[in-house]
């Protein structure tokens, strides 16, 4: 399976809310989120819970838990 390309949303004013959010996290949580994003890149549409959850209408949230180890 080819890796997915991860593209972060950019507003008309050039700001990147997701980048700002990730940079606001503490070091440990930021590392978990970047690892989870990499898992998304590897698995694409096949990524399921506990890493993602459907919000309906084809929209999924990416999830990482505070205080837990990632299960690879």
N, CA, C and O atoms as a Tinker XYZ file with bonds, in Angstrom:
   288  protein
     1  N      0.835000   -1.177000    0.000000    73     2
     2  CA     0.000000    0.000000    0.000000    64     1     3
     3  C      0.884000    1.245000    0.000000    63     2     4     5
     4  O      1.846000    1.323000    0.764000    81     3
     5  N      0.567000    2.196000   -0.836000    73     3     6
     6  CA     1.319000    3.447000   -0.899000    64     5     7
     7  C      0.993000    4.301000    0.325000    63     6     8     9
     8  O     -0.129000    4.283000    0.830000    81     7
     9  N      1.975000    5.034000    0.785000    73     7    10
    10  CA     1.758000    5.924000    1.918000    64     9    11
    11  C      0.852000    7.070000    1.511000    63    10    12    13
    12  O      0.905000    7.555000    0.381000    81    11
    13  N      0.023000    7.492000    2.447000    73    11    14
    14  CA    -0.831000    8.656000    2.226000    64    13    15
    15  C     -0.019000    9.913000    2.441000    63    14    16    17
    16  O      0.920000    9.922000    3.237000    81    15
    17  N     -0.372000   10.971000    1.739000    73    15    18
    18  CA     0.248000   12.271000    1.958000    64    17    19
    19  C     -0.590000   13.008000    2.998000    63    18    20    21
    20  O     -1.807000   13.118000    2.848000    81    19
    21  N      0.047000   13.511000    4.043000    73    19    22
    22  CA    -0.642000   14.269000    5.080000    64    21    23
    23  C     -0.487000   15.754000    4.748000    63    22    24    25
    24  O      0.629000   16.266000    4.658000    81    23
    25  N     -1.612000   16.433000    4.568000    73    23    26
    26  CA    -1.616000   17.857000    4.251000    64    25    27
    27  C     -2.433000   18.557000    5.325000    63    26    28    29
    28  O     -3.584000   18.198000    5.570000    81    27
    29  N     -1.838000   19.555000    5.965000    73    27    30
    30  CA    -2.535000   20.294000    7.002000    64    29    31
    31  C     -3.288000   21.473000    6.402000    63    30    32    33
    32  O     -2.794000   22.143000    5.495000    81    31
    33  N     -4.467000   21.714000    6.908000    73    31    34
    34  CA    -5.321000   22.814000    6.476000    64    33    35
    35  C     -4.614000   24.148000    6.675000    63    34    36    37
    36  O     -3.984000   24.382000    7.707000    81    35
    37  N     -4.725000   25.022000    5.672000    73    35    38
    38  CA    -4.176000   26.378000    5.761000    64    37    39
    39  C     -5.295000   27.362000    5.471000    63    38    40    41
    40  O     -5.972000   27.263000    4.448000    81    39
    41  N     -5.486000   28.314000    6.378000    73    39    42
    42  CA    -6.524000   29.335000    6.207000    64    41    43
    43  C     -6.091000   30.362000    5.160000    63    42    44    45
    44  O     -4.920000   30.420000    4.784000    81    43
    45  N     -7.043000   31.169000    4.695000    73    43    46
    46  CA    -6.779000   32.184000    3.675000    64    45    47
    47  C     -5.702000   33.168000    4.115000    63    46    48    49
    48  O     -4.976000   33.704000    3.278000    81    47
    49  N     -5.590000   33.413000    5.429000    73    47    50
    50  CA    -4.579000   34.349000    5.928000    64    49    51
    51  C     -3.195000   33.718000    6.067000    63    50    52    53
    52  O     -2.247000   34.370000    6.503000    81    51
    53  N     -3.090000   32.427000    5.689000    73    51    54
    54  CA    -1.808000   31.727000    5.738000    64    53    55
    55  C     -1.543000   30.978000    7.031000    63    54    56    57
    56  O     -0.578000   30.218000    7.114000    81    55
    57  N     -2.379000   31.176000    8.039000    73    55    58
    58  CA    -2.167000   30.468000    9.307000    64    57    59
    59  C     -2.551000   28.995000    9.166000    63    58    60    61
    60  O     -3.369000   28.630000    8.321000    81    59
    61  N     -1.952000   28.166000   10.002000    73    59    62
    62  CA    -2.191000   26.723000    9.984000    64    61    63
    63  C     -2.621000   26.282000   11.382000    63    62    64    65
    64  O     -1.777000   25.995000   12.231000    81    63
    65  N     -3.931000   26.228000   11.622000    73    63    66
    66  CA    -4.443000   25.919000   12.957000    64    65    67
    67  C     -3.956000   24.584000   13.519000    63    66    68    69
    68  O     -3.673000   24.490000   14.713000    81    67
    69  N     -3.855000   23.571000   12.696000    73    67    70
    70  CA    -3.407000   22.266000   13.191000    64    69    71
    71  C     -1.949000   22.340000   13.625000    63    70    72    73
    72  O     -1.587000   21.804000   14.672000    81    71
    73  N     -1.117000   22.992000   12.837000    73    71    74
    74  CA     0.291000   23.160000   13.199000    64    73    75
    75  C      0.399000   23.924000   14.517000    63    74    76    77
    76  O      1.167000   23.542000   15.400000    81    75
    77  N     -0.369000   24.999000   14.645000    73    75    78
    78  CA    -0.357000   25.774000   15.887000    64    77    79
    79  C     -0.789000   24.921000   17.074000    63    78    80    81
    80  O     -0.196000   24.997000   18.150000    81    79
    81  N     -1.833000   24.104000   16.874000    73    79    82
    82  CA    -2.303000   23.222000   17.944000    64    81    83
    83  C     -1.217000   22.225000   18.343000    63    82    84    85
    84  O     -0.934000   22.053000   19.529000    81    83
    85  N     -0.609000   21.567000   17.354000    73    83    86
    86  CA     0.425000   20.572000   17.654000    64    85    87
    87  C      1.604000   21.198000   18.399000    63    86    88    89
    88  O      2.141000   20.597000   19.329000    81    87
    89  N      2.000000   22.388000   17.995000    73    87    90
    90  CA     3.123000   23.053000   18.649000    64    89    91
    91  C      2.778000   23.536000   20.056000    63    90    92    93
    92  O      3.676000   23.784000   20.861000    81    91
    93  N      1.484000   23.672000   20.359000    73    91    94
    94  CA     1.066000   24.103000   21.697000    64    93    95
    95  C      1.072000   22.960000   22.712000    63    94    96    97
    96  O      1.009000   23.202000   23.917000    81    95
    97  N      1.148000   21.719000   22.233000    73    95    98
    98  CA     1.114000   20.551000   23.124000    64    97    99
    99  C      2.441000   20.398000   23.868000    63    98   100   101
   100  O      3.489000   20.848000   23.405000    81    99
   101  N      2.364000   19.747000   25.037000    73    99   102
   102  CA     3.613000   19.451000   25.733000    64   101   103
   103  C      4.394000   18.421000   24.918000    63   102   104   105
   104  O      3.836000   17.756000   24.044000    81   103
   105  N      5.662000   18.299000   25.206000    73   103   106
   106  CA     6.569000   17.476000   24.405000    64   105   107
   107  C      6.090000   16.042000   24.250000    63   106   108   109
   108  O      6.134000   15.492000   23.150000    81   107
   109  N      5.633000   15.431000   25.333000    73   107   110
   110  CA     5.207000   14.028000   25.298000    64   109   111
   111  C      3.966000   13.843000   24.419000    63   110   112   113
   112  O      3.907000   12.921000   23.605000    81   111
   113  N      2.983000   14.723000   24.589000    73   111   114
   114  CA     1.753000   14.602000   23.798000    64   113   115
   115  C      2.022000   14.935000   22.341000    63   114   116   117
   116  O      1.447000   14.307000   21.452000    81   115
   117  N      2.879000   15.905000   22.078000    73   115   118
   118  CA     3.237000   16.248000   20.699000    64   117   119
   119  C      3.871000   15.041000   20.011000    63   118   120   121
   120  O      3.551000   14.745000   18.860000    81   119
   121  N      4.765000   14.345000   20.710000    73   119   122
   122  CA     5.415000   13.153000   20.137000    64   121   123
   123  C      4.370000   12.080000   19.828000    63   122   124   125
   124  O      4.441000   11.434000   18.783000    81   123
   125  N      3.402000   11.883000   20.727000    73   123   126
   126  CA     2.344000   10.900000   20.472000    64   125   127
   127  C      1.522000   11.281000   19.248000    63   126   128   129
   128  O      1.185000   10.427000   18.427000    81   127
   129  N      1.204000   12.563000   19.130000    73   127   130
   130  CA     0.410000   12.995000   17.986000    64   129   131
   131  C      1.169000   12.817000   16.675000    63   130   132   133
   132  O      0.594000   12.373000   15.681000    81   131
   133  N      2.462000   13.160000   16.665000    73   131   134
   134  CA     3.236000   12.970000   15.434000    64   133   135
   135  C      3.363000   11.488000   15.088000    63   134   136   137
   136  O      3.338000   11.129000   13.911000    81   135
   137  N      3.499000   10.627000   16.090000    73   135   138
   138  CA     3.545000    9.191000   15.830000    64   137   139
   139  C      2.198000    8.712000   15.276000    63   138   140   141
   140  O      2.154000    7.902000   14.350000    81   139
   141  N      1.109000    9.215000   15.846000    73   139   142
   142  CA    -0.223000    8.844000   15.371000    64   141   143
   143  C     -0.441000    9.329000   13.938000    63   142   144   145
   144  O     -1.044000    8.619000   13.133000    81   143
   145  N      0.036000   10.515000   13.616000    73   143   146
   146  CA    -0.050000   11.029000   12.246000    64   145   147
   147  C      0.752000   10.142000   11.297000    63   146   148   149
   148  O      0.327000    9.894000   10.169000    81   147
   149  N      1.906000    9.667000   11.752000    73   147   150
   150  CA     2.702000    8.763000   10.923000    64   149   151
   151  C      1.980000    7.431000   10.712000    63   150   152   153
   152  O      2.051000    6.853000    9.627000    81   151
   153  N      1.290000    6.944000   11.739000    73   151   154
   154  CA     0.495000    5.716000   11.603000    64   153   155
   155  C     -0.624000    5.952000   10.588000    63   154   156   157
   156  O     -0.926000    5.066000    9.789000    81   155
   157  N     -1.243000    7.139000   10.610000    73   155   158
   158  CA    -2.251000    7.494000    9.609000    64   157   159
   159  C     -1.642000    7.484000    8.212000    63   158   160   161
   160  O     -2.247000    6.962000    7.276000    81   159
   161  N     -0.452000    8.055000    8.065000    73   159   162
   162  CA     0.230000    8.082000    6.764000    64   161   163
   163  C      0.429000    6.662000    6.236000    63   162   164   165
   164  O      0.261000    6.412000    5.042000    81   163
   165  N      0.782000    5.745000    7.114000    73   163   166
   166  CA     1.040000    4.358000    6.713000    64   165   167
   167  C     -0.243000    3.585000    6.381000    63   166   168   169
   168  O     -0.254000    2.763000    5.464000    81   167
   169  N     -1.324000    3.849000    7.127000    73   167   170
   170  CA    -2.529000    3.028000    7.028000    64   169   171
   171  C     -3.687000    3.670000    6.283000    63   170   172   173
   172  O     -4.601000    2.969000    5.849000    81   171
   173  N     -3.669000    4.973000    6.127000    73   171   174
   174  CA    -4.710000    5.663000    5.378000    64   173   175
   175  C     -6.115000    5.288000    5.798000    63   174   176   177
   176  O     -6.444000    5.330000    6.984000    81   175
   177  N     -6.948000    4.922000    4.836000    73   175   178
   178  CA    -8.356000    4.598000    5.082000    64   177   179
   179  C     -8.539000    3.373000    5.967000    63   178   180   181
   180  O     -9.630000    3.169000    6.499000    81   179
   181  N     -7.520000    2.562000    6.140000    73   179   182
   182  CA    -7.635000    1.361000    6.963000    64   181   183
   183  C     -7.436000    1.643000    8.447000    63   182   184   185
   184  O     -7.611000    0.741000    9.266000    81   183
   185  N     -7.077000    2.865000    8.812000    73   183   186
   186  CA    -6.871000    3.216000   10.219000    64   185   187
   187  C     -8.211000    3.181000   10.949000    63   186   188   189
   188  O     -9.187000    3.780000   10.498000    81   187
   189  N     -8.250000    2.492000   12.053000    73   187   190
   190  CA    -9.495000    2.345000   12.831000    64   189   191
   191  C     -9.245000    2.710000   14.287000    63   190   192   193
   192  O     -8.149000    3.119000   14.671000    81   191
   193  N    -10.322000    2.546000   15.105000    73   191   194
   194  CA   -10.192000    2.803000   16.533000    64   193   195
   195  C     -9.086000    1.918000   17.084000    63   194   196   197
   196  O     -8.986000    0.770000   16.651000    81   195
   197  N     -8.340000    2.324000   17.911000    73   195   198
   198  CA    -8.377000    3.471000   18.788000    64   197   199
   199  C     -7.655000    4.695000   18.235000    63   198   200   201
   200  O     -7.581000    5.718000   18.915000    81   199
   201  N     -7.128000    4.615000   17.030000    73   199   202
   202  CA    -6.402000    5.748000   16.448000    64   201   203
   203  C     -7.310000    6.762000   15.779000    63   202   204   205
   204  O     -6.943000    7.933000   15.679000    81   203
   205  N     -8.476000    6.354000   15.320000    73   203   206
   206  CA    -9.403000    7.283000   14.680000    64   205   207
   207  C    -10.828000    6.866000   15.020000    63   206   208   209
   208  O    -11.089000    5.724000   15.398000    81   207
   209  N    -11.741000    7.821000   14.876000    73   207   210
   210  CA   -13.147000    7.537000   15.128000    64   209   211
   211  C    -13.980000    8.319000   14.123000    63   210   212   213
   212  O    -13.721000    9.494000   13.862000    81   211
   213  N    -14.977000    7.654000   13.568000    73   211   214
   214  CA   -15.863000    8.297000   12.607000    64   213   215
   215  C    -16.743000    9.327000   13.307000    63   214   216   217
   216  O    -17.309000    9.063000   14.367000    81   215
   217  N    -16.848000   10.505000   12.695000    73   215   218
   218  CA   -17.749000   11.540000   13.183000    64   217   219
   219  C    -18.979000   11.640000   12.293000    63   218   220   221
   220  O    -19.860000   12.468000   12.524000    81   219
   221  N    -19.031000   10.781000   11.264000    73   219   222
   222  CA   -20.141000   10.786000   10.315000    64   221   223
   223  C    -19.793000   11.569000    9.060000    63   222   224   225
   224  O    -18.868000   12.380000    9.058000    81   223
   225  N    -20.538000   11.322000    8.001000    73   223   226
   226  CA   -20.361000   12.006000    6.716000    64   225   227
   227  C    -18.943000   11.898000    6.166000    63   226   228   229
   228  O    -18.469000   12.816000    5.497000    81   227
   229  N    -18.257000   10.782000    6.443000    73   227   230
   230  CA   -16.911000   10.566000    5.920000    64   229   231
   231  C    -15.824000   11.346000    6.644000    63   230   232   233
   232  O    -14.687000   11.408000    6.176000    81   231
   233  N    -16.165000   11.940000    7.780000    73   231   234
   234  CA   -15.194000   12.716000    8.564000    64   233   235
   235  C    -14.736000   11.869000    9.747000    63   234   236   237
   236  O    -15.549000   11.271000   10.452000    81   235
   237  N    -13.414000   11.829000    9.953000    73   235   238
   238  CA   -12.846000   11.072000   11.066000    64   237   239
   239  C    -11.983000   11.991000   11.918000    63   238   240   241
   240  O    -11.360000   12.926000   11.415000    81   239
   241  N    -11.959000   11.706000   13.220000    73   239   242
   242  CA   -11.032000   12.413000   14.094000    64   241   243
   243  C     -9.836000   11.509000   14.347000    63   242   244   245
   244  O     -9.970000   10.286000   14.397000    81   243
   245  N     -8.676000   12.111000   14.504000    73   243   246
   246  CA    -7.459000   11.391000   14.833000    64   245   247
   247  C     -7.307000   11.457000   16.342000    63   246   248   249
   248  O     -7.445000   12.531000   16.926000    81   247
   249  N     -7.025000   10.325000   16.988000    73   247   250
   250  CA    -7.031000   10.267000   18.443000    64   249   251
   251  C     -5.694000    9.800000   19.003000    63   250   252   253
   252  O     -5.050000    8.898000   18.468000    81   251
   253  N     -5.305000   10.439000   20.086000    73   251   254
   254  CA    -4.146000   10.002000   20.881000    64   253   255
   255  C     -4.504000   10.259000   22.324000    63   254   256   257
   256  O     -5.017000   11.330000   22.650000    81   255
   257  N     -4.248000    9.310000   23.191000    73   255   258
   258  CA    -4.628000    9.427000   24.599000    64   257   259
   259  C     -3.469000    9.927000   25.445000    63   258   260   261
   260  O     -2.320000    9.524000   25.265000    81   259
   261  N     -3.801000   10.809000   26.366000    73   259   262
   262  CA    -2.820000   11.297000   27.333000    64   261   263
   263  C     -2.616000   10.212000   28.389000    63   262   264   265
   264  O     -3.574000    9.615000   28.880000    81   263
   265  N     -1.368000    9.975000   28.723000    73   263   266
   266  CA    -1.071000    9.028000   29.797000    64   265   267
   267  C     -1.152000    7.573000   29.405000    63   266   268   269
   268  O     -1.238000    6.704000   30.273000    81   267
   269  N     -1.126000    7.285000   28.114000    73   267   270
   270  CA    -1.142000    5.889000   27.682000    64   269   271
   271  C     -0.083000    5.684000   26.621000    63   270   272   273
   272  O      0.280000    6.610000   25.895000    81   271
   273  N      0.399000    4.478000   26.543000    73   271   274
   274  CA     1.399000    4.135000   25.527000    64   273   275
   275  C      0.673000    3.828000   24.218000    63   274   276   277
   276  O     -0.456000    3.338000   24.229000    81   275
   277  N      1.315000    4.112000   23.116000    73   275   278
   278  CA     0.759000    3.735000   21.820000    64   277   279
   279  C      0.945000    2.247000   21.610000    63   278   280   281
   280  O      2.008000    1.697000   21.898000    81   279
   281  N     -0.085000    1.602000   21.109000    73   279   282
   282  CA    -0.014000    0.167000   20.814000    64   281   283
   283  C      0.320000   -0.010000   19.348000    63   282   284   285
   284  O     -0.537000    0.182000   18.486000    81   283
   285  N      1.551000   -0.374000   19.060000    73   283   286
   286  CA     1.959000   -0.524000   17.652000    64   285   287
   287  C      1.821000   -1.937000   17.197000    63   286   288
   288  O      2.119000   -2.246000   16.043000    81   287
